[in-house]
Amino acid sequence: MAVRVRRLALLLVQLLVLVAAVSGARWQDFLRLPSEHSGAGEDVVGTRWAILIAGSNGYYNYRHQADVCHAYQIMKKGGLKDENIIVFMYDDIAHNSDNPRPGVIINHPAGGDVYAGVPKDYTGKDVNVKNFLAALLGDKSGVTGGSGKVVASGPDDHVFVYYSDHGGPGVLGMPSEDYLYAKDLVQTLKKKHANGGYKSLVFYLEACESGSIFEGLLPADIGVYATTASNAEESSWGTYCPGDELPPPPEFDTCLGDLYSVAWMEDRFVLFRFAALLSPTVLSSEAAVLCEFCTRSDCTELNGWFGCSDGHNLRTESLKQQYEVVKERTSAQDTYSLGSHVMQYGDMKQSAQSLYNFIGTNPANDNATFGGRDNSLRHFSGGGRVNQRDADLVYFWQKYRKASEGTAEKREARKRLLRVMARRSQVDSSMELIGGLLFGSDQGSKVLGAVRPAGQPLADDWDCLKSLVRAYEEQCGSLAQYGMKHMRSFANICNAGVAAEDMAKVAAQACAVVHSETPL
């Protein structure tokens, strides 16, 4: 009897191999345990929605809009309709006078145009906190200007949110210089859940201290799964920057992307290098073999690097699997040298879902398999990545460095660089002085720099935090994208019980001193 069973099993395997050979599929795809499916390749019920936002402006922030445009192209290839994709971007990059490729935006040194076809739902001053939260909630009456599109999702729908920008502890930036506070964002997610606004929602967040947006705030029972570029205490990183091991084309003076963002969008992007440059038209047999690990037959070549990308099968790759891949690449292969700690928050059960449920998939990649963290090909780790907060300095320095000596352009570039650095110094010095005035010179820095244990939210009273920030800015000027790094200090001042009126008084005193000593 046992012999007969073994013979029948062998015959079944042979039959599967024969059927697979005829159909062009892999025999393993015909033989899976029920537990191996997990709904990964199944059609979703309801509609896929996506809301994509770049929360900055200025050519030196090129990378944020490049990230969002690339994300749109992925959604579009995945089968999402424009009516279900809402895009927020200031739209001052593609046609900027500094752009060496007018009308084109790229997100990779050897990449193509990601700007073409991107809908301009909310641009310029319409990229603001009020419109974003209303669009996310699905509140058409709450948006002003723009296309009026909102995430009008229902209880069977899957929602994908991607936000790329500057941030600080507890806040995200906006080009209008208002701030999106963590408490307001999470409250909107809670309200959307209470309204039956989705079956599941995924939030990918690129910003400095982005973990602080969800730390201690995002519940595990509202069907939201979030990953962030960094933990609650560290910067995130720009990549493909001037000076990188894989830099942008020489005509670009700015970073093309952000590390976490390109990691999730490229995901299975594999880069490899050979000691000698190979012919641009003929790959060696070694390179050809390596390309077999990619799911596209063609390879990109740039300065001796070869790669292939956007070839993963989103039907079989789960959110958790992508998280692990992105975490490794963003950490610089677990060294955290020029890298950050990618984090996950919310409902961890959602991470078992396939990416396909949220962003669809390119049918050309349906036969690809997930390689996992142990892929034998080395992921690009690179060198010279740039702290997000210093990426604008790279741009201003490049403008100064490239300008001809003795020209008005050189003098203006120098003046602009020094002005940006002086403003940074003003903000840092004023906060240091405020800490001393409020808590004494010995305790000031300790109170302002204190970090709460993991799992606790940044602030006890978020309205107090908003009030203190307003009080400071009324006396000292805008914190802007660099100054958001001090939001933890404001939260700690609130947590210590300091009132907005007292903050206004010491801010006026401190900034009068600092501004007189460090004029712009």
C-alpha positions in Angstrom: 0.0 0.0 0.0 2.8 2.4 0.9 4.6 1.6 -2.3 1.4 2.4 -4.3 1.0 5.8 -2.5 4.6 6.8 -3.3 4.1 5.8 -6.9 0.9 7.8 -7.2 2.7 10.8 -5.6 5.6 10.5 -8.0 3.2 10.3 -10.9 1.4 13.5 -9.6 4.6 15.5 -9.5 5.6 14.3 -13.0 2.1 15.4 -14.2 2.5 18.8 -12.6 5.9 19.3 -14.2 4.5 18.4 -17.6 1.5 20.7 -17.2 3.8 23.5 -16.1 6.1 23.0 -19.0 3.2 23.3 -21.4 1.7 26.3 -19.7 5.0 28.1 -19.2 4.5 28.3 -15.4 6.6 26.9 -12.6 5.4 23.5 -11.2 5.7 24.9 -7.6 2.9 27.3 -8.4 0.5 24.4 -8.9 1.3 22.8 -5.6 0.8 25.0 -2.5 -0.5 24.5 0.9 -3.6 26.5 1.9 -1.5 28.4 4.4 0.8 29.6 1.6 -1.9 31.5 -0.2 -2.9 34.0 2.5 -5.0 35.8 -0.1 -1.8 37.1 -1.7 -2.7 36.6 -5.3 -6.5 36.9 -5.0 -8.5 39.8 -6.4 -9.5 42.3 -3.8 -13.0 43.3 -3.0 -13.8 46.9 -3.3 -11.6 49.7 -4.7 -8.0 50.6 -4.3 -7.4 54.3 -3.3 -4.2 56.2 -3.0 -3.3 59.6 -1.6 0.2 60.9 -2.3 1.7 64.0 -0.9 5.0 65.9 -1.1 4.8 68.4 1.7 7.6 70.8 0.7 8.5 73.2 -2.1 11.7 74.7 -3.4 14.1 73.2 -5.9 16.5 72.1 -3.1 13.6 69.8 -2.0 13.5 68.2 -5.5 13.5 64.7 -4.0 10.1 64.9 -2.3 8.2 65.6 -5.5 10.3 63.1 -7.3 9.3 60.5 -4.7 5.6 61.2 -5.1 5.7 61.3 -8.9 7.5 57.9 -8.9 4.9 56.5 -6.5 2.1 57.7 -8.8 3.7 55.8 -11.7 3.8 52.7 -9.6 0.1 53.1 -8.7 -0.8 53.7 -12.3 1.1 50.6 -13.6 -0.6 48.7 -10.8 -4.0 49.4 -12.3 -5.3 52.2 -10.1 -7.4 54.7 -11.9 -6.7 58.4 -11.8 -10.1 59.0 -10.2 -8.9 57.0 -7.2 -5.4 58.6 -6.9 -5.2 62.0 -5.2 -1.9 63.8 -5.6 -0.7 66.8 -3.5 2.5 68.5 -4.8 3.5 72.1 -5.0 4.6 71.6 -8.6 7.5 74.0 -8.7 10.2 71.5 -9.7 9.6 70.3 -13.3 9.5 73.7 -14.8 11.9 75.4 -12.4 14.7 77.5 -14.0 17.2 75.4 -12.0 16.0 72.1 -13.5 18.5 71.0 -16.2 15.8 68.8 -17.8 12.8 71.2 -18.2 9.5 69.4 -17.8 11.1 66.2 -16.5 11.6 64.8 -13.0 13.7 61.8 -12.3 14.0 59.7 -9.1 17.1 57.7 -9.9 20.4 58.7 -11.6 19.6 56.4 -14.6 15.8 56.7 -14.3 13.3 58.0 -16.8 10.7 60.8 -16.4 8.3 60.2 -13.6 6.5 63.5 -14.0 4.6 62.8 -17.2 0.9 62.2 -16.6 0.9 62.9 -12.9 -2.5 64.6 -12.0 -2.1 67.9 -10.3 -5.0 67.6 -7.9 -3.7 70.1 -5.3 -0.8 72.4 -6.1 0.8 75.6 -4.7 -1.1 77.1 -1.8 -3.7 74.3 -2.0 -1.1 71.9 -0.5 -2.0 72.5 3.1 -3.1 70.7 6.3 -6.8 71.4 6.0 -7.0 70.1 2.4 -4.9 67.0 3.1 -6.9 65.9 6.2 -10.2 66.6 4.4 -9.1 64.7 1.3 -7.9 61.8 3.5 -11.2 61.7 5.4 -13.2 61.9 2.2 -14.8 65.2 3.1 -15.5 67.1 -0.2 -17.0 70.1 1.6 -13.7 70.5 3.6 -11.4 71.1 0.6 -10.9 74.4 -1.0 -9.3 74.8 -4.5 -7.7 72.0 -6.4 -9.5 69.3 -8.2 -11.8 68.6 -5.3 -11.0 64.9 -5.4 -11.1 63.1 -2.0 -10.6 59.5 -0.8 -14.3 58.6 -1.1 -13.6 55.1 0.1 -16.0 52.7 1.7 -15.9 49.7 4.1 -14.7 47.2 1.4 -11.9 49.5 0.1 -8.1 49.5 0.6 -6.4 52.8 1.1 -2.7 53.6 0.5 -1.2 56.8 1.9 2.3 58.0 1.1 3.7 61.2 2.6 7.2 62.5 1.7 8.5 65.6 3.4 10.5 67.2 6.2 9.4 66.6 9.7 10.3 66.8 13.3 9.2 65.2 16.6 5.4 65.1 16.4 5.0 67.1 13.2 5.1 67.0 9.4 5.8 70.0 7.2 3.7 71.7 4.6 4.9 74.3 1.9 2.4 76.8 3.4 4.5 76.7 6.6 1.7 75.3 8.7 2.4 72.0 10.5 0.5 68.7 10.4 0.6 67.6 14.0 0.6 63.9 14.8 -2.5 64.0 17.1 -4.6 65.6 14.3 -3.4 63.0 11.7 -4.2 60.1 14.0 -7.6 61.6 14.9 -8.4 61.8 11.2 -7.5 58.1 10.8 -9.7 57.2 13.8 -12.6 59.2 12.4 -12.3 57.6 8.9 -12.3 54.2 10.6 -15.4 55.1 12.7 -17.1 56.3 9.5 -16.5 52.9 7.8 -14.1 54.6 5.4 -11.9 51.6 4.6 -11.4 47.8 5.1 -7.7 48.4 5.6 -5.3 51.4 5.3 -1.6 51.4 4.9 0.5 54.5 5.6 4.1 55.0 4.4 5.8 58.0 5.9 9.1 59.6 4.8 10.3 62.3 7.2 12.8 63.0 10.0 11.6 61.6 13.4 8.7 60.1 11.5 8.2 57.4 14.1 7.0 60.1 16.5 3.9 60.6 14.4 2.6 57.2 15.4 4.5 56.4 18.6 2.0 56.0 21.4 -0.8 57.4 19.3 -1.8 54.9 16.6 -4.2 52.3 17.9 -3.8 48.6 16.9 -7.5 48.1 16.4 -8.5 50.5 13.6 -7.1 48.5 10.6 -4.2 50.8 10.0 -0.6 49.6 9.3 2.1 52.2 9.1 5.8 52.2 8.4 8.1 55.1 8.8 11.5 56.1 7.5 13.0 56.6 10.9 12.3 56.1 14.6 11.0 58.9 16.9 14.5 60.3 17.5 16.5 60.3 14.3 16.8 61.9 10.9 15.8 60.2 7.7 18.2 60.4 4.7 18.3 61.7 1.2 20.0 59.6 -1.5 21.3 59.9 -5.1 22.9 63.1 -3.9 26.0 64.9 -5.3 28.9 63.2 -3.8 27.2 59.8 -3.5 28.8 56.6 -4.7 25.9 56.6 -7.2 25.4 60.4 -7.7 22.8 62.1 -9.9 23.9 63.2 -13.4 26.5 66.0 -13.1 24.1 68.7 -14.2 21.9 68.1 -11.0 22.8 70.0 -7.8 20.4 68.3 -5.6 19.4 64.9 -4.2 17.0 62.9 -6.5 15.3 60.8 -3.8 14.9 59.8 -0.2 16.5 56.6 1.0 13.4 54.9 2.6 11.2 56.1 -0.3 13.3 54.7 -3.1 13.8 51.6 -1.1 10.1 50.7 -1.1 9.6 51.9 -4.6 12.6 50.1 -6.1 12.2 47.3 -3.5 13.8 44.5 -5.6 16.3 46.9 -7.3 19.6 45.1 -7.4 22.9 46.9 -8.1 26.2 45.3 -8.8 29.6 46.5 -9.9 32.6 45.0 -11.7 36.2 46.0 -11.4 36.4 47.1 -15.0 33.8 49.1 -16.9 31.9 46.9 -19.3 30.9 47.8 -22.8 27.6 49.8 -22.7 26.2 47.6 -25.4 27.5 44.2 -24.5 27.2 42.8 -20.9 29.7 40.1 -19.9 28.4 36.6 -19.2 28.8 37.4 -15.4 26.5 40.4 -15.7 24.0 38.5 -17.8 23.8 35.8 -15.1 23.3 38.4 -12.4 20.5 40.0 -14.5 18.7 36.7 -14.3 18.0 37.4 -10.7 16.0 40.4 -11.7 12.6 40.0 -13.3 13.4 42.3 -16.2 15.7 41.1 -18.9 17.3 44.5 -19.5 19.9 46.1 -17.2 20.6 49.8 -16.5 24.2 50.9 -16.7 25.6 54.0 -15.1 29.3 54.7 -14.3 30.0 51.0 -14.1 27.0 50.1 -12.0 24.5 47.8 -13.4 21.0 47.2 -12.1 17.4 46.3 -12.9 14.3 47.4 -11.0 10.5 47.5 -10.5 10.3 43.9 -11.3 8.8 42.3 -8.2 5.5 40.5 -8.1 3.2 42.4 -5.8 0.7 39.6 -5.8 3.0 37.4 -3.7 5.0 40.0 -1.8 3.5 40.9 1.6 3.7 44.3 3.3 5.8 42.5 6.0 8.2 41.2 3.4 8.6 44.6 1.9 9.1 46.1 5.3 12.0 43.8 6.0 13.7 44.6 2.6 13.2 48.3 3.1 14.4 48.1 6.7 17.7 46.5 5.6 18.4 48.9 2.8 17.5 52.0 4.8 19.7 50.8 7.7 22.7 50.5 5.4 22.7 46.7 5.9 22.1 47.0 9.7 25.0 49.3 10.3 22.9 52.5 10.6 25.9 54.4 9.2 24.2 57.0 7.0 20.9 55.2 7.6 17.9 55.1 9.9 15.7 52.6 11.7 12.6 51.9 9.7 9.7 51.3 12.0 6.2 49.8 11.9 3.1 50.7 13.9 -0.5 50.0 14.3 -2.3 46.8 13.3 0.5 44.2 12.6 -2.1 41.7 11.3 -2.5 43.9 8.3 1.2 43.4 7.3 0.4 39.8 6.1 -1.6 41.3 3.2 -0.1 41.4 -0.2 1.1 44.7 -1.7 -1.3 43.9 -4.5 -4.2 44.7 -2.3 -3.1 48.3 -2.1 -1.1 49.2 -5.2 -2.0 46.6 -7.7 0.8 45.0 -9.8 2.3 45.2 -13.2 1.1 42.1 -15.1 4.5 41.8 -16.7 5.9 40.8 -13.3 3.3 38.2 -12.3 5.7 35.3 -12.7 8.4 36.9 -10.5 9.2 35.5 -7.0 10.1 37.3 -3.8 13.8 37.0 -3.1 13.7 38.1 0.5 16.5 39.6 2.7 18.9 36.8 1.9 19.1 37.6 -1.8 22.7 36.7 -2.7 23.1 39.9 -4.7 24.2 42.8 -2.7 21.9 45.7 -2.4 23.3 49.1 -3.0 24.5 50.6 0.2 26.4 53.5 -1.3 28.3 56.3 0.4 27.7 60.0 1.0 24.0 59.9 1.7 22.8 63.2 3.2 20.8 63.8 6.4 17.4 65.1 5.2 17.9 68.4 7.2 21.2 69.1 5.4 20.1 68.3 1.9 19.3 72.0 1.2 22.9 72.9 2.2 24.2 70.4 -0.4 22.2 72.3 -3.1 23.4 75.7 -2.0 27.0 74.5 -1.7 26.8 73.1 -5.2 25.5 76.3 -6.6 28.3 78.2 -4.9 31.0 75.7 -6.0 30.0 75.6 -9.6 29.7 79.4 -10.1 32.6 81.1 -11.8 35.0 83.1 -9.5 34.5 86.8 -9.4 31.0 86.7 -10.9 27.7 88.1 -9.4 26.4 84.6 -9.5 29.2 83.5 -7.2 28.6 86.3 -4.8 24.9 85.7 -4.7 25.4 82.0 -4.1 27.7 82.7 -1.2 25.3 85.2 0.3 22.4 82.7 0.1 24.5 79.9 1.6 25.6 82.1 4.5 22.1 83.4 5.1 20.7 79.8 5.4 23.5 78.9 7.8 22.9 82.0 9.9 19.2 81.3 10.2 20.0 77.9 11.4 22.3 79.3 14.0 19.6 81.8 15.1 17.1 79.0 15.7 19.5 76.8 17.6 20.9 79.6 19.7 17.4 81.0 20.6 16.2 77.6 21.7 19.2 77.0 23.9 18.7 80.4 25.5 15.0 79.8 26.0 15.8 76.6 27.9 18.2 78.4 30.1 15.8 81.2 30.8 13.0 78.8 31.7 14.8 76.1 33.6 18.3 77.5 34.5 21.5 77.1 32.6 22.3 73.8 34.3 18.9 72.1 33.6 17.8 73.8 30.4 19.5 71.5 27.9 18.5 68.4 29.9 14.8 69.4 30.0 14.6 70.3 26.3 16.5 67.2 25.1 14.7 64.7 27.2 13.3 61.7 25.3 10.3 59.8 26.6 10.4 56.0 26.8 9.3 54.1 23.7 5.5 53.7 23.4 4.7 57.1 24.9 3.5 60.0 22.8 5.6 63.1 22.4 3.2 65.5 24.2 0.6 65.4 27.0 -1.3 68.4 25.6 -1.1 68.9 21.8 -3.0 72.2 22.0 -0.3 73.5 24.3 2.3 72.4 21.9 0.6 74.3 19.1 0.3 77.4 21.3 4.0 77.4 22.2 5.1 77.0 18.6 2.9 80.0 17.6 4.2 82.0 20.5 7.8 81.3 19.5 7.2 82.1 15.8 5.4 85.3 16.5 8.5 86.5 18.3 11.3 84.8 16.5 10.1 84.0 13.0 9.3 80.7 11.3 11.0 77.5 12.4 10.8 76.3 8.8 12.0 72.9 7.7 15.2 73.0 9.7 13.7 74.3 12.9 11.2 71.5 13.2 14.0 69.5 14.8 13.2 71.5 18.0 9.6 70.3 18.3 10.6 67.9 21.1 11.9 70.9 23.1 8.6 72.6 22.7 6.7 69.5 23.8 9.0 69.1 26.8 8.4 72.7 27.8 4.6 72.0 27.6 5.0 68.8 29.5 6.8 70.8 32.2 3.7 73.0 32.6 5.0 76.3 31.0 2.1 78.4 29.7 2.1 80.1 26.2 2.2 83.6 27.7 5.4 82.7 29.6 6.9 81.2 26.5 6.1 84.3 24.5 8.0 86.5 27.0 11.2 84.4 27.1 11.1 83.9 23.3 10.9 87.7 22.8 13.8 88.2 25.2 16.0 85.3 23.7 15.4 86.2 20.1 16.1 89.9 20.6 19.5 88.9 21.9 20.3 86.2 19.3 19.1 88.3 16.3 21.3 91.2 17.3 24.3 88.9 17.6 23.7 86.9 14.4 22.0 89.2 11.9 20.9 87.6 8.6 
